[in-house]
Amino acid sequence: MTKKIKFGVAGVGHIGSRHAQCIIDNNRADLLKLFDVLPLNKWRFDTSKKELLCSSFEDLINSDVDVVNICTPNYLHAQMAIEALQNYKHVVIEKPMALSSEDAEKIINTAQKVNKHVFCVMQNRFSPTMIWLKDVISKQLLGTINMVVVNCFWNRNKNYYLDSDWHGSRLKDGGPLFTQFSHFIDILYWLFGEIDYTSSQFFSFNQKKYVEFEDSGIVKLNFANKAIGVLNYSTAVWKQNFESSITILGACGSVKIGGQYMDKILDCEIDQYNRPHIDDDIACNDYGGYMGSASNHDKMIDNVVQVLLDEKSVHTNSFDGFHVVKIIESIYSSRN
Ligand SMILES: NC(=O)c1ccc[n+]([C@@H]2O[C@H](COP(=O)([O-])OP(=O)(O)OC[C@H]3O[C@@H](n4cnc5c(N)ncnc54)[C@H](O)[C@@H]3O)[C@@H](O)[C@H]2O)c1
């Protein structure tokens, strides 16, 4: 019989329910346990299989699962991941890995002590356009990278904040760079490596009353590889998500990826290179009231299974997760 990896999901909200479904859909994975603090009638997932339900997080991490998926609000990630690791479970941690680099480091140290894997969720890396871009950069087809501009213009409306007991809270959510745009910071780190932050400005155009942090910002970045970059972001866009794009200007070529979810090659001018056809028709997570990032969680679960059964390497590891937190922390260090 095929060996299967046993998963337990903690926090079965918008994204936890997606984890649970991807586990069910993977023929080498078993969904063994679920835990959420909500009363059963408020769950976003089928609760009819009583054998899946745990009465506490402790029950979940004491069960027979191999992997615990931490899909709770941001501020709980570090504490829950550490508890699961201390119970000798591998952990999948939704983004952001933690709300401070100190906490992210504690996760790394605990994982090393117990010799267990940490899988960070940064699923945009699985998008075909991003895989293509990584290949273009790795093969140095653009030559020396001079400038990078990332624009993330999204809509998160009043209901998004008022419907949640953690979105908009400085301590529980952390801010748009943690909750919405850490995906794009991860892409910058993945493509260009270390970033030395230089300067930033933050703005609140819309959400002053019910959000404890900025909704928009302009960040100037200096990369260790000498390229310069700008990240412009906003969650205060009228009506709906408008743009997520990255423009890269190199000595031998220029590329622009766009679409709502950085899923389309908009421009590609590279010396002696023909732009390939890429299947860029990827889905995004649709949460009803708002649209999220690329819906590649199936690929992330598959990576967990492949690491544990086929000895493949972890797609987005704890050091990647740590660096993203460190970059955000550095940008936010000038926030009031
Ligand atoms: N990778 C992505 O694209 C993506 C998308 C959305 C959310 N996320 C991340 O996933 C996490 C959850 O986000 P969401 O949108 O699903 O939020 P959510 O509010 O919809 O779900 C969180 C769930 O955790 C539960 N919870 C709270 N405290 C708990 C505890 N102590 N133990 C167990 N369950 C608890 C809540 O009841 C809720 O059901 C966040 O960290 C968020 O940043 C990632």
PDBQT file of the ligand as one rigid body, heavy atoms in Angstrom, charges set to zero:
ROOT
HETATM    1  N1  LIG A 401      -0.649  32.044   1.573  1.00  0.00    +0.000 N 
HETATM    2  C1  LIG A 401      -1.715  32.790   1.346  1.00  0.00    +0.000 C 
HETATM    3  O1  LIG A 401      -2.029  33.150   0.216  1.00  0.00    +0.000 OA
HETATM    4  C2  LIG A 401      -2.584  33.195   2.488  1.00  0.00    +0.000 A 
HETATM    5  C3  LIG A 401      -3.873  33.616   2.227  1.00  0.00    +0.000 A 
HETATM    6  C4  LIG A 401      -4.672  33.978   3.307  1.00  0.00    +0.000 A 
HETATM    7  C5  LIG A 401      -4.177  33.920   4.589  1.00  0.00    +0.000 A 
HETATM    8  N2  LIG A 401      -2.898  33.530   4.803  1.00  0.00    +0.000 N 
HETATM    9  C6  LIG A 401      -2.371  33.467   6.173  1.00  0.00    +0.000 C 
HETATM   10  O2  LIG A 401      -3.034  32.405   6.844  1.00  0.00    +0.000 OA
HETATM   11  C7  LIG A 401      -3.321  32.758   8.188  1.00  0.00    +0.000 C 
HETATM   12  C8  LIG A 401      -4.826  32.689   8.421  1.00  0.00    +0.000 C 
HETATM   13  O3  LIG A 401      -5.474  33.618   7.574  1.00  0.00    +0.000 OA
HETATM   14  P1  LIG A 401      -7.024  33.470   7.204  1.00  0.00    +0.000 P 
HETATM   15  O4  LIG A 401      -7.274  34.469   6.140  1.00  0.00    +0.000 OA
HETATM   16  O5  LIG A 401      -7.353  32.046   6.958  1.00  0.00    +0.000 OA
HETATM   17  O6  LIG A 401      -7.668  33.963   8.566  1.00  0.00    +0.000 OA
HETATM   18  P2  LIG A 401      -9.058  33.523   9.186  1.00  0.00    +0.000 P 
HETATM   19  O7  LIG A 401      -9.372  34.504  10.236  1.00  0.00    +0.000 OA
HETATM   20  O8  LIG A 401     -10.044  33.290   8.088  1.00  0.00    +0.000 OA
HETATM   21  O9  LIG A 401      -8.744  32.106   9.810  1.00  0.00    +0.000 OA
HETATM   22  C9  LIG A 401      -7.984  31.945  10.991  1.00  0.00    +0.000 C 
HETATM   23  C10 LIG A 401      -8.624  30.821  11.778  1.00  0.00    +0.000 C 
HETATM   24  O10 LIG A 401      -7.805  30.551  12.906  1.00  0.00    +0.000 OA
HETATM   25  C11 LIG A 401      -8.681  30.288  14.004  1.00  0.00    +0.000 C 
HETATM   26  N3  LIG A 401      -7.959  30.466  15.261  1.00  0.00    +0.000 N 
HETATM   27  C12 LIG A 401      -7.722  31.621  15.960  1.00  0.00    +0.000 A 
HETATM   28  N4  LIG A 401      -7.023  31.338  17.076  1.00  0.00    +0.000 NA
HETATM   29  C13 LIG A 401      -6.817  30.002  17.089  1.00  0.00    +0.000 A 
HETATM   30  C14 LIG A 401      -6.150  29.116  17.972  1.00  0.00    +0.000 A 
HETATM   31  N5  LIG A 401      -5.543  29.551  19.075  1.00  0.00    +0.000 N 
HETATM   32  N6  LIG A 401      -6.155  27.791  17.669  1.00  0.00    +0.000 NA
HETATM   33  C15 LIG A 401      -6.765  27.337  16.551  1.00  0.00    +0.000 A 
HETATM   34  N7  LIG A 401      -7.416  28.127  15.678  1.00  0.00    +0.000 NA
HETATM   35  C16 LIG A 401      -7.425  29.442  15.945  1.00  0.00    +0.000 A 
HETATM   36  C17 LIG A 401      -9.836  31.257  13.803  1.00  0.00    +0.000 C 
HETATM   37  O11 LIG A 401     -10.976  30.866  14.522  1.00  0.00    +0.000 OA
HETATM   38  C18 LIG A 401     -10.029  31.182  12.287  1.00  0.00    +0.000 C 
HETATM   39  O12 LIG A 401     -10.952  30.202  11.914  1.00  0.00    +0.000 OA
HETATM   40  C19 LIG A 401      -2.741  34.147   8.376  1.00  0.00    +0.000 C 
HETATM   41  O13 LIG A 401      -1.486  34.041   8.950  1.00  0.00    +0.000 OA
HETATM   42  C20 LIG A 401      -2.649  34.714   6.989  1.00  0.00    +0.000 C 
HETATM   43  O14 LIG A 401      -1.601  35.662   6.844  1.00  0.00    +0.000 OA
HETATM   44  C21 LIG A 401      -2.099  33.149   3.781  1.00  0.00    +0.000 A 
ENDROOT
TORSDOF 0
